[in-house]
Amino acid sequence: MPPKKVLNYAFGRLMAAYKECCPYDPAGELSVTMFTSTNGTQYGSTVAFRAAVKDVAVKCNRWLDQYPAREFEQKLASIIGDVKDSGVSPTAASQKLLDFLTSFFEKLDQPGLWELVIGVTGIADGQRPFSVGPCDFQIMDSSRLHLWRQRMHSGRYDAPPGTPAFLDRVGMDRQLLGQWVASVRVHAADSAHAQAKARFRLEETLNVLRHEGFYSMRAHRCVRVGVGRLDHWDDSSFCIRIDGNWDVHMAGTGCWSGFTVHEAGLTQAWPAIRTLVEKELCARSELERRVMTALEWVGQSALAPLGPVRLVSLMTALEILVLCEHEALGKRSKLSSRVGRLVASVPRRAADAAVQADRLYIIRNRCLHDGMTQVDDADIELAHHLVDVVITALLTKEPYCASASLANVLALIEPSQGPGYEI
């Protein structure tokens, strides 16, 4: 639940949107779009109306727990239309809107348990089933597909014995048969929330796998969501609420040879990263959140087909790991110095890390500002190595791994600067 100050702001902007809401006129201004209440009444959405609704979503984003912002905005518009339909006084209308906000976040605070199963591509055929973080990875065989068809028919996760299988005449569910799939369990308020949150947690996990298999991957065979088709059937999934309510989306086929997950890990920080990705977002420290954000950029680098994009993404990951928001001046020198000091605490490290980081940052600047289109593969691998070693230092080496924030780490490696780092 957002704090009272945030709720009050959101309520104020919701009331502003309510005052802007008027019946839709097809012959009116082009900037006014149409939305409907749950009763089907058409209302006009002005620029000011949409801005107010978006303000509510932006202000409350931190407490939405990955609930899709667009879905949230549509719900806000719909409830405004419903209140308009009711014809109540402004005082009663304000109470209805406040009650909606409160009940919506109460529902988020008391979510149900959902499971999303979705096709994943880029995992080697010989790989055994495995789990990382909140995700279980396995091949969808005929018995598992039959179980999901029973769930679809009954609308229940634990389908009663003897439940007939749902007959999909189009055959879209068969696109998952024989494919690698990820099963992700999340706590969510509804199916839209479950799918968005599960996909977010899955993408976090895939970024970890991309990091672990960085040297063996290239963009065309990087582990990713989908079953390897270049059409709408690629994005294949089942989503069901485990206590009964269900929703299903299906599609896809095809897979190519991918990397193999190593239990020991190819990255030095693999055990610590696996432990970190298992944590819920709210349980992570500021420093741990930085590491996961950096891994998002590592993941995007692994997906990128162009060398400059891969390098810039990796240098962005380094910036996230060692620079604070307010440090706009001297970024290059600060980054190279801090990387050098952190890398020095880790064995099997690159020599002259500070010098190498400085050189890579110059290449990064040329890619961004001079249109540099060719980057040596060795430089990309070195950039990833520096990210890996910095993460290893932050997560596994004393005293850095005991720090809750980057500010604490900087106070250790730059004590002459004294306190005062701000995140």
C-alpha positions, 0 to 999 in steps of 0.5 A: 500500500502506498503511503498516505502522502502518495495516495493523497496525490494520486487521489487528487490527480484522479479527481482532476481526471474526473473533472475533465471527463465528459461524454464523447463527441465523435465530431469533437476535437481530434485530440479527444479519444474515446474510452468506455465505462464498464456499462459501455458508456462512451466518454471523452479522454482529453489531453489533460485527462490522460496526463492526470491518469498517467500521473497517478500510474507514475506516482504509484509505480513503485507500489504496483509490484510489476502490475502493467501500467497500461492496464492500471491506467485503463482501470482508472479510466474505467472507474472514472466512467463508472462513477460518472455513470452513477450520477452521484454528487462530487462528494460521493464521487470523490469517496468512490474514487478514493475507495477504488484506489484503496481497494486496488492496492489492498488487493495487490497486498493480498495476491493469489498464487499464479503459475505462468508456463512459457516457451523458452529458446536457446537452451541446449537439447542435452541440458537436464531440467534445472531451476534458477531463482523463481523459474523451473526449466524443462521440456514440455512432454506429452504428459505435461501438455495433457495435464495443462489441457486438463487444467484448461478444461476444468479451470482448476490447477489441481484438475479432478481425476478423470478430467477430459483434456481440453481440445484445441482444434487450432492446435496452438497448444501443441506448439509447446510440445517438445519445447523448452518451457519455463514455469514461473510462480508469482503472487499476483492480483489477477491474470494481467498482473501474473503474466507481467510479473512472471515475465519480469521475473523470467527476464531477470532470470534469463539475464542471469543465464545470459551472464553465465553463458556470455562467452558461448552465446551470440545474439542469434542463439541467445537464451530468450523467451519464445519457441523460435518462430518468426510469427505470432505463435512464437510467444507461447504460454499458459497462465493459471491461478493455482486456486482456480481462476485461469487464463490461457495464451498459446502459440509456437514451435522450433528451437536451435542449439543453445548453451548448457547450464553449468552447476559450478557456473562459468562466472565467479559470482554464479552461486551468489547471483543464484542466491540473489535472483531468488530474492523478492524485489522488496527483500534486496538491498540497494547494492543488490538492486544495482547488481540486478539492474547491471545484469539487465544491461548484460542481458541486453548486451548478450542479445544485441547483434551489433558490437558497439551496442554490446560494448556500450551496454556492458559499460553502462552495466559498469556505470551502474555498479560503481557510479552514483546518480549525482556523479555527472563530472569525471565519470570516466576517471571515477569509473576506471579508478573504482573498477581497478580497486574492486577488481584488485580484491578478486583472483583470476582478474584482468591485469591493469584493470583501471587502465583497461576500463579507461580504454574501454570507456574511450571506445564507449564514447566513440561508439556513442558520439563518433559513430564508431561501428566496429568493436573488437570481440576481445574488447567486448569480452574484456568489458564483460570480464570487468563487469563479472569481476566487479559483481564478484567483488560486490557479492562475495568479497569482504568487506564489500559484500557486507555493504547494503549500498554503493555509498557504503562500498565507496566509503570503503574504497575511497575513504579520503573522500569521507562520508557524503555519497548519495544514491 
